[in-house]
Amino acid sequence: MHRTYGGNAKAMGILCGSIQEDFDGDMVLYWQENHADPLAATDLKNLAVSQINRLQVLDPQAYRLLCRLGCYRYQDIPTIPSQGLFCLLWDVSSDQHRQIIASLRNRSLVECDKGEYWLHPVIRKEAIARLRLSNEWQFANHKAAEFWTTNVKQIETFKDALQALEAC
């Protein structure tokens, strides 16, 4: 697998997530099923798209969250706290929020460090494209703006100012 995907760290992470989630960690079984056609093309974009397509079938709620995460820009504010993800799960009960996020993390479709989340640029591009094609583009952006508005109580730091501007 490492040779097939050129050792690309993101590709390896996506494969690892798929093996863990879909094959109960059985790498041999995964490779038996997929070695003949390792996603046809070995570039990261095709691997990510294939993984997102599988997510759409296997976990529609996690798929919707992934697409909705395309509403965040990740430019001035490169990471989103967990509350920023929760606000995009408006149609899911709060007791399922962490499970849905874990599904994305286990598949290496969302990056996380110390409770802060972001999308890899390749995955973000696909999430944006899919969100724009859905009927949720405007509502997801509205929910994200609400999150930034309520997240900043008072502007005391430069980061606070950037978060306040993000809502605009």
C-alpha positions in Angstrom: 0.0 0.0 0.0 2.8 2.4 0.9 4.4 1.8 -2.5 1.1 2.1 -4.4 0.3 5.4 -2.8 3.8 6.8 -2.9 4.0 7.0 0.9 1.8 10.1 0.9 1.0 10.7 4.5 -2.5 11.9 3.9 -3.3 8.9 1.6 -1.9 6.6 4.3 -4.1 8.3 6.9 -7.2 7.9 4.7 -6.4 4.3 4.0 -5.9 3.7 7.8 -9.3 5.2 8.5 -10.9 3.1 5.9 -9.2 -0.1 7.1 -10.2 0.7 10.7 -13.8 1.6 10.0 -14.8 -0.7 7.2 -12.6 -3.7 7.8 -12.3 -3.7 11.6 -8.6 -3.0 11.3 -7.9 -6.0 9.0 -5.3 -4.6 6.6 -4.8 -8.0 4.8 -8.6 -8.2 4.1 -8.7 -4.6 2.9 -5.8 -5.2 0.5 -7.4 -8.5 -0.8 -10.5 -6.5 -1.6 -8.8 -3.5 -3.1 -5.3 -4.4 -4.5 -6.5 -5.1 -8.0 -7.9 -1.6 -8.3 -6.4 0.6 -5.7 -9.0 3.3 -6.4 -7.9 3.3 -10.1 -5.8 6.4 -9.7 -3.3 6.9 -7.0 -3.4 10.6 -6.5 -4.7 12.1 -3.3 -7.6 13.9 -4.8 -9.1 10.6 -6.2 -8.4 8.8 -3.0 -10.1 11.5 -1.0 -13.1 11.6 -3.4 -13.4 7.8 -3.2 -13.3 8.0 0.6 -15.9 10.7 0.7 -18.2 8.8 -1.7 -17.9 5.8 0.6 -18.7 8.0 3.6 -21.9 9.2 1.8 -23.1 5.7 1.6 -21.9 4.3 5.0 -22.5 7.4 7.3 -24.8 10.0 5.8 -24.7 12.2 8.9 -20.9 12.4 8.9 -21.0 13.0 5.2 -23.3 16.0 5.6 -21.1 17.4 8.4 -18.0 17.0 6.1 -19.7 18.9 3.3 -21.0 21.6 5.7 -17.4 22.1 7.0 -16.7 23.5 3.6 -18.4 26.7 4.7 -15.5 27.6 6.9 -12.6 29.5 5.1 -9.7 28.3 7.3 -7.7 31.3 6.1 -7.4 33.9 8.9 -8.6 31.4 11.4 -7.1 28.1 10.4 -8.9 25.8 12.9 -12.4 25.5 14.3 -13.3 24.5 17.9 -15.6 21.6 18.4 -18.5 24.0 19.0 -18.0 25.2 15.5 -18.7 21.7 14.3 -21.6 21.2 16.6 -23.4 24.2 15.2 -23.4 22.5 11.7 -25.2 19.5 13.1 -28.5 21.4 13.5 -30.5 18.4 12.3 -28.9 15.8 14.7 -29.4 15.3 18.4 -26.5 16.6 20.5 -25.8 13.2 22.0 -24.7 12.1 18.5 -22.4 15.0 17.7 -19.2 13.5 19.1 -19.9 10.1 17.4 -20.3 11.9 14.0 -17.1 13.8 14.4 -15.3 10.6 15.5 -16.4 9.0 12.3 -14.7 11.8 10.3 -11.6 11.6 12.4 -11.4 7.8 12.1 -11.5 8.1 8.4 -8.9 10.8 8.4 -11.3 13.2 6.7 -11.0 15.9 9.3 -7.8 16.9 11.0 -7.8 17.5 14.8 -5.3 18.9 17.3 -6.3 19.8 20.9 -10.0 20.1 20.2 -9.4 22.3 17.1 -10.5 21.0 13.7 -9.7 21.7 10.1 -9.9 20.1 6.6 -6.9 19.2 4.5 -7.0 21.5 1.4 -7.9 18.6 -1.0 -10.8 17.5 1.2 -11.9 21.1 1.8 -12.1 21.7 -1.9 -14.3 18.6 -2.4 -16.4 19.6 0.6 -17.0 23.1 -0.8 -18.0 21.7 -4.2 -20.5 19.3 -2.7 -21.9 21.9 -0.3 -22.4 24.3 -3.1 -24.3 21.7 -5.1 -26.6 21.0 -2.1 -29.4 23.1 -0.8 -27.6 23.7 2.4 -24.9 26.2 1.2 -26.6 29.3 2.5 -27.9 27.8 5.7 -24.5 26.3 6.7 -22.8 29.6 6.1 -25.5 31.3 8.2 -25.0 28.8 11.0 -21.2 29.4 10.9 -21.7 33.2 11.0 -23.9 32.7 14.0 -21.3 30.6 15.7 -18.6 33.2 15.2 -20.9 36.0 16.4 -21.8 34.2 19.6 -18.3 32.9 20.1 -16.7 36.3 20.5 -18.1 38.1 23.6 -15.6 40.9 23.6 -12.7 41.8 21.4 -9.6 41.7 23.5 -7.1 40.1 21.2 -6.2 40.1 17.5 -7.6 36.5 17.3 -10.9 37.8 18.8 -11.1 40.5 16.1 -10.4 37.9 13.4 -13.2 35.7 14.7 -15.6 38.6 14.9 -14.8 39.5 11.3 -15.2 35.9 10.2 -18.9 36.2 10.9 -19.1 39.0 8.3 
